[in-house]
């Protein structure tokens, strides 16, 4: 659904980007609306899939030592089966079907080199995968969740 955002919606979104746990009463005081109006607007923004309010985990703080990316080249006739198999892999937190030099792009977290090796072997054993290109993240330089410039 395409929704039109007004200035108040934009102010609410900016406040929630800074603190997704900000109470509706505080948001209401800043934008000068009632708490009920804010609750209804936030619900609409969520229902219309304009925003998500989620907890973001720092994988390094919970035991994931390795993070990276795998780009995959496939036999296009087998992409539906490949997609189902890739979605089953627990180390994968991001998966996208692409148009271009690669057919799939995925990001992973692994607790050890052994877990990473098992992931790579599992990916390469999927019928229809022609090749992979693996990158290990050595330093996260920027990580944003907004669309501002």
mmCIF file of the C-alpha atoms, coordinates in Angstrom:
data_MODEL
# 
_entry.id   MODEL 
# 
loop_
_atom_site.group_PDB 
_atom_site.id 
_atom_site.type_symbol 
_atom_site.label_atom_id 
_atom_site.label_alt_id 
_atom_site.label_comp_id 
_atom_site.label_asym_id 
_atom_site.label_entity_id 
_atom_site.label_seq_id 
_atom_site.pdbx_PDB_ins_code 
_atom_site.Cartn_x 
_atom_site.Cartn_y 
_atom_site.Cartn_z 
_atom_site.occupancy 
_atom_site.B_iso_or_equiv 
_atom_site.pdbx_formal_charge 
_atom_site.auth_seq_id 
_atom_site.auth_comp_id 
_atom_site.auth_asym_id 
_atom_site.auth_atom_id 
_atom_site.pdbx_PDB_model_num 
ATOM 1   C CA . UNK A 1 1   ? 0.000  0.000   0.000   1.00 0.00 ? 1   UNK A CA 1 
ATOM 2   C CA . UNK A 1 2   ? 1.347  3.447   -0.886  1.00 0.00 ? 2   UNK A CA 1 
ATOM 3   C CA . UNK A 1 3   ? 0.891  5.864   1.968   1.00 0.00 ? 3   UNK A CA 1 
ATOM 4   C CA . UNK A 1 4   ? 1.421  9.569   1.961   1.00 0.00 ? 4   UNK A CA 1 
ATOM 5   C CA . UNK A 1 5   ? 3.519  10.824  4.835   1.00 0.00 ? 5   UNK A CA 1 
ATOM 6   C CA . UNK A 1 6   ? 2.762  14.226  6.264   1.00 0.00 ? 6   UNK A CA 1 
ATOM 7   C CA . UNK A 1 7   ? 5.065  16.377  8.411   1.00 0.00 ? 7   UNK A CA 1 
ATOM 8   C CA . UNK A 1 8   ? 3.752  14.806  11.621  1.00 0.00 ? 8   UNK A CA 1 
ATOM 9   C CA . UNK A 1 9   ? 4.425  11.279  10.336  1.00 0.00 ? 9   UNK A CA 1 
ATOM 10  C CA . UNK A 1 10  ? 7.954  12.370  9.432   1.00 0.00 ? 10  UNK A CA 1 
ATOM 11  C CA . UNK A 1 11  ? 8.501  13.829  12.918  1.00 0.00 ? 11  UNK A CA 1 
ATOM 12  C CA . UNK A 1 12  ? 7.212  10.614  14.533  1.00 0.00 ? 12  UNK A CA 1 
ATOM 13  C CA . UNK A 1 13  ? 9.497  8.498   12.346  1.00 0.00 ? 13  UNK A CA 1 
ATOM 14  C CA . UNK A 1 14  ? 12.517 10.672  13.171  1.00 0.00 ? 14  UNK A CA 1 
ATOM 15  C CA . UNK A 1 15  ? 11.819 10.410  16.897  1.00 0.00 ? 15  UNK A CA 1 
ATOM 16  C CA . UNK A 1 16  ? 11.404 6.625   16.712  1.00 0.00 ? 16  UNK A CA 1 
ATOM 17  C CA . UNK A 1 17  ? 14.604 6.250   14.655  1.00 0.00 ? 17  UNK A CA 1 
ATOM 18  C CA . UNK A 1 18  ? 16.485 7.808   17.571  1.00 0.00 ? 18  UNK A CA 1 
ATOM 19  C CA . UNK A 1 19  ? 14.640 5.749   20.182  1.00 0.00 ? 19  UNK A CA 1 
ATOM 20  C CA . UNK A 1 20  ? 12.237 3.039   19.035  1.00 0.00 ? 20  UNK A CA 1 
ATOM 21  C CA . UNK A 1 21  ? 11.127 2.586   22.640  1.00 0.00 ? 21  UNK A CA 1 
ATOM 22  C CA . UNK A 1 22  ? 10.059 6.199   23.131  1.00 0.00 ? 22  UNK A CA 1 
ATOM 23  C CA . UNK A 1 23  ? 6.642  6.142   24.807  1.00 0.00 ? 23  UNK A CA 1 
ATOM 24  C CA . UNK A 1 24  ? 3.710  7.451   22.801  1.00 0.00 ? 24  UNK A CA 1 
ATOM 25  C CA . UNK A 1 25  ? 3.116  10.051  25.503  1.00 0.00 ? 25  UNK A CA 1 
ATOM 26  C CA . UNK A 1 26  ? 6.597  11.535  24.918  1.00 0.00 ? 26  UNK A CA 1 
ATOM 27  C CA . UNK A 1 27  ? 6.148  11.490  21.145  1.00 0.00 ? 27  UNK A CA 1 
ATOM 28  C CA . UNK A 1 28  ? 2.765  13.186  21.611  1.00 0.00 ? 28  UNK A CA 1 
ATOM 29  C CA . UNK A 1 29  ? 4.311  15.965  23.716  1.00 0.00 ? 29  UNK A CA 1 
ATOM 30  C CA . UNK A 1 30  ? 6.994  16.657  21.086  1.00 0.00 ? 30  UNK A CA 1 
ATOM 31  C CA . UNK A 1 31  ? 4.627  16.744  18.086  1.00 0.00 ? 31  UNK A CA 1 
ATOM 32  C CA . UNK A 1 32  ? 1.759  18.341  20.036  1.00 0.00 ? 32  UNK A CA 1 
ATOM 33  C CA . UNK A 1 33  ? -0.859 15.651  19.471  1.00 0.00 ? 33  UNK A CA 1 
ATOM 34  C CA . UNK A 1 34  ? -2.755 13.352  21.822  1.00 0.00 ? 34  UNK A CA 1 
ATOM 35  C CA . UNK A 1 35  ? -1.282 10.018  22.847  1.00 0.00 ? 35  UNK A CA 1 
ATOM 36  C CA . UNK A 1 36  ? -4.209 8.290   21.104  1.00 0.00 ? 36  UNK A CA 1 
ATOM 37  C CA . UNK A 1 37  ? -3.483 10.092  17.838  1.00 0.00 ? 37  UNK A CA 1 
ATOM 38  C CA . UNK A 1 38  ? 0.183  9.065   18.072  1.00 0.00 ? 38  UNK A CA 1 
ATOM 39  C CA . UNK A 1 39  ? -0.728 5.455   18.845  1.00 0.00 ? 39  UNK A CA 1 
ATOM 40  C CA . UNK A 1 40  ? -3.033 5.373   15.802  1.00 0.00 ? 40  UNK A CA 1 
ATOM 41  C CA . UNK A 1 41  ? -0.417 6.949   13.523  1.00 0.00 ? 41  UNK A CA 1 
ATOM 42  C CA . UNK A 1 42  ? 2.331  4.570   14.681  1.00 0.00 ? 42  UNK A CA 1 
ATOM 43  C CA . UNK A 1 43  ? -0.011 1.614   14.178  1.00 0.00 ? 43  UNK A CA 1 
ATOM 44  C CA . UNK A 1 44  ? -0.778 2.824   10.629  1.00 0.00 ? 44  UNK A CA 1 
ATOM 45  C CA . UNK A 1 45  ? 2.925  3.296   9.866   1.00 0.00 ? 45  UNK A CA 1 
ATOM 46  C CA . UNK A 1 46  ? 3.616  -0.245  11.057  1.00 0.00 ? 46  UNK A CA 1 
ATOM 47  C CA . UNK A 1 47  ? 0.551  -1.777  9.363   1.00 0.00 ? 47  UNK A CA 1 
ATOM 48  C CA . UNK A 1 48  ? 1.426  -0.043  6.072   1.00 0.00 ? 48  UNK A CA 1 
ATOM 49  C CA . UNK A 1 49  ? 4.977  -1.450  6.418   1.00 0.00 ? 49  UNK A CA 1 
ATOM 50  C CA . UNK A 1 50  ? 6.513  2.008   6.340   1.00 0.00 ? 50  UNK A CA 1 
ATOM 51  C CA . UNK A 1 51  ? 8.368  1.365   9.606   1.00 0.00 ? 51  UNK A CA 1 
ATOM 52  C CA . UNK A 1 52  ? 9.398  -1.596  11.698  1.00 0.00 ? 52  UNK A CA 1 
ATOM 53  C CA . UNK A 1 53  ? 10.278 -1.284  15.346  1.00 0.00 ? 53  UNK A CA 1 
ATOM 54  C CA . UNK A 1 54  ? 12.723 -4.038  16.202  1.00 0.00 ? 54  UNK A CA 1 
ATOM 55  C CA . UNK A 1 55  ? 15.618 -4.853  18.483  1.00 0.00 ? 55  UNK A CA 1 
ATOM 56  C CA . UNK A 1 56  ? 18.926 -4.970  16.633  1.00 0.00 ? 56  UNK A CA 1 
ATOM 57  C CA . UNK A 1 57  ? 21.414 -7.523  17.944  1.00 0.00 ? 57  UNK A CA 1 
ATOM 58  C CA . UNK A 1 58  ? 25.159 -6.991  17.917  1.00 0.00 ? 58  UNK A CA 1 
ATOM 59  C CA . UNK A 1 59  ? 26.288 -10.484 16.780  1.00 0.00 ? 59  UNK A CA 1 
ATOM 60  C CA . UNK A 1 60  ? 29.827 -10.074 18.178  1.00 0.00 ? 60  UNK A CA 1 
ATOM 61  C CA . UNK A 1 61  ? 28.412 -9.545  21.677  1.00 0.00 ? 61  UNK A CA 1 
ATOM 62  C CA . UNK A 1 62  ? 26.591 -12.892 21.624  1.00 0.00 ? 62  UNK A CA 1 
ATOM 63  C CA . UNK A 1 63  ? 29.355 -15.151 20.358  1.00 0.00 ? 63  UNK A CA 1 
ATOM 64  C CA . UNK A 1 64  ? 29.385 -14.779 16.580  1.00 0.00 ? 64  UNK A CA 1 
ATOM 65  C CA . UNK A 1 65  ? 33.040 -14.309 15.664  1.00 0.00 ? 65  UNK A CA 1 
ATOM 66  C CA . UNK A 1 66  ? 32.689 -14.325 11.874  1.00 0.00 ? 66  UNK A CA 1 
ATOM 67  C CA . UNK A 1 67  ? 30.408 -12.262 9.681   1.00 0.00 ? 67  UNK A CA 1 
ATOM 68  C CA . UNK A 1 68  ? 30.368 -11.976 5.948   1.00 0.00 ? 68  UNK A CA 1 
ATOM 69  C CA . UNK A 1 69  ? 28.741 -12.279 2.612   1.00 0.00 ? 69  UNK A CA 1 
ATOM 70  C CA . UNK A 1 70  ? 28.274 -15.036 0.048   1.00 0.00 ? 70  UNK A CA 1 
ATOM 71  C CA . UNK A 1 71  ? 27.341 -14.272 -3.533  1.00 0.00 ? 71  UNK A CA 1 
ATOM 72  C CA . UNK A 1 72  ? 25.973 -17.250 -5.454  1.00 0.00 ? 72  UNK A CA 1 
ATOM 73  C CA . UNK A 1 73  ? 25.802 -18.089 -9.167  1.00 0.00 ? 73  UNK A CA 1 
ATOM 74  C CA . UNK A 1 74  ? 23.133 -20.652 -10.045 1.00 0.00 ? 74  UNK A CA 1 
ATOM 75  C CA . UNK A 1 75  ? 21.453 -22.605 -12.765 1.00 0.00 ? 75  UNK A CA 1 
ATOM 76  C CA . UNK A 1 76  ? 18.382 -20.340 -13.160 1.00 0.00 ? 76  UNK A CA 1 
ATOM 77  C CA . UNK A 1 77  ? 16.055 -23.295 -13.809 1.00 0.00 ? 77  UNK A CA 1 
ATOM 78  C CA . UNK A 1 78  ? 16.723 -24.480 -10.238 1.00 0.00 ? 78  UNK A CA 1 
ATOM 79  C CA . UNK A 1 79  ? 16.338 -21.138 -8.443  1.00 0.00 ? 79  UNK A CA 1 
ATOM 80  C CA . UNK A 1 80  ? 13.055 -22.041 -6.709  1.00 0.00 ? 80  UNK A CA 1 
ATOM 81  C CA . UNK A 1 81  ? 14.577 -25.166 -5.133  1.00 0.00 ? 81  UNK A CA 1 
ATOM 82  C CA . UNK A 1 82  ? 17.799 -23.304 -4.326  1.00 0.00 ? 82  UNK A CA 1 
ATOM 83  C CA . UNK A 1 83  ? 15.869 -20.484 -2.642  1.00 0.00 ? 83  UNK A CA 1 
ATOM 84  C CA . UNK A 1 84  ? 14.014 -22.971 -0.413  1.00 0.00 ? 84  UNK A CA 1 
ATOM 85  C CA . UNK A 1 85  ? 17.286 -24.649 0.615   1.00 0.00 ? 85  UNK A CA 1 
ATOM 86  C CA . UNK A 1 86  ? 19.043 -21.343 1.324   1.00 0.00 ? 86  UNK A CA 1 
ATOM 87  C CA . UNK A 1 87  ? 16.148 -20.157 3.478   1.00 0.00 ? 87  UNK A CA 1 
ATOM 88  C CA . UNK A 1 88  ? 16.628 -23.241 5.693   1.00 0.00 ? 88  UNK A CA 1 
ATOM 89  C CA . UNK A 1 89  ? 20.218 -22.300 6.628   1.00 0.00 ? 89  UNK A CA 1 
ATOM 90  C CA . UNK A 1 90  ? 20.282 -21.008 10.203  1.00 0.00 ? 90  UNK A CA 1 
ATOM 91  C CA . UNK A 1 91  ? 23.478 -18.930 9.882   1.00 0.00 ? 91  UNK A CA 1 
ATOM 92  C CA . UNK A 1 92  ? 21.891 -16.786 7.191   1.00 0.00 ? 92  UNK A CA 1 
ATOM 93  C CA . UNK A 1 93  ? 20.204 -13.584 8.351   1.00 0.00 ? 93  UNK A CA 1 
ATOM 94  C CA . UNK A 1 94  ? 19.861 -11.857 4.967   1.00 0.00 ? 94  UNK A CA 1 
ATOM 95  C CA . UNK A 1 95  ? 19.029 -13.399 1.596   1.00 0.00 ? 95  UNK A CA 1 
ATOM 96  C CA . UNK A 1 96  ? 18.224 -11.599 -1.655  1.00 0.00 ? 96  UNK A CA 1 
ATOM 97  C CA . UNK A 1 97  ? 17.477 -12.873 -5.156  1.00 0.00 ? 97  UNK A CA 1 
ATOM 98  C CA . UNK A 1 98  ? 19.409 -10.711 -7.629  1.00 0.00 ? 98  UNK A CA 1 
ATOM 99  C CA . UNK A 1 99  ? 19.561 -9.733  -11.270 1.00 0.00 ? 99  UNK A CA 1 
ATOM 100 C CA . UNK A 1 100 ? 23.128 -9.265  -12.461 1.00 0.00 ? 100 UNK A CA 1 
ATOM 101 C CA . UNK A 1 101 ? 26.443 -11.069 -12.172 1.00 0.00 ? 101 UNK A CA 1 
ATOM 102 C CA . UNK A 1 102 ? 25.183 -13.199 -9.254  1.00 0.00 ? 102 UNK A CA 1 
ATOM 103 C CA . UNK A 1 103 ? 21.807 -14.780 -8.624  1.00 0.00 ? 103 UNK A CA 1 
ATOM 104 C CA . UNK A 1 104 ? 21.683 -14.677 -4.818  1.00 0.00 ? 104 UNK A CA 1 
ATOM 105 C CA . UNK A 1 105 ? 23.344 -12.579 -2.157  1.00 0.00 ? 105 UNK A CA 1 
ATOM 106 C CA . UNK A 1 106 ? 23.364 -13.580 1.491   1.00 0.00 ? 106 UNK A CA 1 
ATOM 107 C CA . UNK A 1 107 ? 24.891 -12.447 4.740   1.00 0.00 ? 107 UNK A CA 1 
ATOM 108 C CA . UNK A 1 108 ? 25.850 -14.768 7.551   1.00 0.00 ? 108 UNK A CA 1 
ATOM 109 C CA . UNK A 1 109 ? 27.016 -14.931 11.151  1.00 0.00 ? 109 UNK A CA 1 
ATOM 110 C CA . UNK A 1 110 ? 29.163 -17.869 12.282  1.00 0.00 ? 110 UNK A CA 1 
ATOM 111 C CA . UNK A 1 111 ? 30.414 -18.705 15.766  1.00 0.00 ? 111 UNK A CA 1 
ATOM 112 C CA . UNK A 1 112 ? 33.572 -20.408 14.536  1.00 0.00 ? 112 UNK A CA 1 
ATOM 113 C CA . UNK A 1 113 ? 35.601 -21.316 11.478  1.00 0.00 ? 113 UNK A CA 1 
ATOM 114 C CA . UNK A 1 114 ? 34.115 -24.800 11.720  1.00 0.00 ? 114 UNK A CA 1 
ATOM 115 C CA . UNK A 1 115 ? 30.585 -23.400 11.590  1.00 0.00 ? 115 UNK A CA 1 
ATOM 116 C CA . UNK A 1 116 ? 31.570 -21.260 8.582   1.00 0.00 ? 116 UNK A CA 1 
ATOM 117 C CA . UNK A 1 117 ? 33.110 -24.266 6.837   1.00 0.00 ? 117 UNK A CA 1 
ATOM 118 C CA . UNK A 1 118 ? 29.915 -26.253 7.440   1.00 0.00 ? 118 UNK A CA 1 
ATOM 119 C CA . UNK A 1 119 ? 27.857 -23.389 5.992   1.00 0.00 ? 119 UNK A CA 1 
ATOM 120 C CA . UNK A 1 120 ? 30.036 -23.146 2.879   1.00 0.00 ? 120 UNK A CA 1 
ATOM 121 C CA . UNK A 1 121 ? 29.852 -26.918 2.363   1.00 0.00 ? 121 UNK A CA 1 
ATOM 122 C CA . UNK A 1 122 ? 26.074 -26.872 2.809   1.00 0.00 ? 122 UNK A CA 1 
ATOM 123 C CA . UNK A 1 123 ? 25.692 -24.073 0.262   1.00 0.00 ? 123 UNK A CA 1 
ATOM 124 C CA . UNK A 1 124 ? 27.981 -25.711 -2.282  1.00 0.00 ? 124 UNK A CA 1 
ATOM 125 C CA . UNK A 1 125 ? 26.125 -29.043 -1.989  1.00 0.00 ? 125 UNK A CA 1 
ATOM 126 C CA . UNK A 1 126 ? 22.805 -27.516 -3.063  1.00 0.00 ? 126 UNK A CA 1 
ATOM 127 C CA . UNK A 1 127 ? 21.870 -28.831 -6.487  1.00 0.00 ? 127 UNK A CA 1 
ATOM 128 C CA . UNK A 1 128 ? 22.035 -26.074 -9.082  1.00 0.00 ? 128 UNK A CA 1 
ATOM 129 C CA . UNK A 1 129 ? 24.650 -23.879 -7.418  1.00 0.00 ? 129 UNK A CA 1 
ATOM 130 C CA . UNK A 1 130 ? 27.405 -23.225 -9.947  1.00 0.00 ? 130 UNK A CA 1 
ATOM 131 C CA . UNK A 1 131 ? 29.742 -21.089 -7.853  1.00 0.00 ? 131 UNK A CA 1 
ATOM 132 C CA . UNK A 1 132 ? 30.138 -18.917 -4.781  1.00 0.00 ? 132 UNK A CA 1 
ATOM 133 C CA . UNK A 1 133 ? 32.175 -15.888 -3.824  1.00 0.00 ? 133 UNK A CA 1 
ATOM 134 C CA . UNK A 1 134 ? 32.732 -15.502 -0.092  1.00 0.00 ? 134 UNK A CA 1 
ATOM 135 C CA . UNK A 1 135 ? 33.802 -12.364 1.753   1.00 0.00 ? 135 UNK A CA 1 
ATOM 136 C CA . UNK A 1 136 ? 34.588 -12.150 5.473   1.00 0.00 ? 136 UNK A CA 1 
ATOM 137 C CA . UNK A 1 137 ? 33.889 -8.854  7.205   1.00 0.00 ? 137 UNK A CA 1 
ATOM 138 C CA . UNK A 1 138 ? 36.988 -7.664  9.062   1.00 0.00 ? 138 UNK A CA 1 
ATOM 139 C CA . UNK A 1 139 ? 35.576 -4.369  10.280  1.00 0.00 ? 139 UNK A CA 1 
ATOM 140 C CA . UNK A 1 140 ? 32.103 -2.846  10.206  1.00 0.00 ? 140 UNK A CA 1 
ATOM 141 C CA . UNK A 1 141 ? 32.616 0.789   9.231   1.00 0.00 ? 141 UNK A CA 1 
ATOM 142 C CA . UNK A 1 142 ? 29.050 2.010   8.878   1.00 0.00 ? 142 UNK A CA 1 
ATOM 143 C CA . UNK A 1 143 ? 25.712 0.451   9.702   1.00 0.00 ? 143 UNK A CA 1 
ATOM 144 C CA . UNK A 1 144 ? 22.572 2.539   9.178   1.00 0.00 ? 144 UNK A CA 1 
ATOM 145 C CA . UNK A 1 145 ? 18.926 1.705   9.287   1.00 0.00 ? 145 UNK A CA 1 
ATOM 146 C CA . UNK A 1 146 ? 17.509 4.933   7.924   1.00 0.00 ? 146 UNK A CA 1 
ATOM 147 C CA . UNK A 1 147 ? 17.215 6.454   4.481   1.00 0.00 ? 147 UNK A CA 1 
ATOM 148 C CA . UNK A 1 148 ? 18.581 9.863   5.285   1.00 0.00 ? 148 UNK A CA 1 
ATOM 149 C CA . UNK A 1 149 ? 21.608 11.225  3.468   1.00 0.00 ? 149 UNK A CA 1 
# 
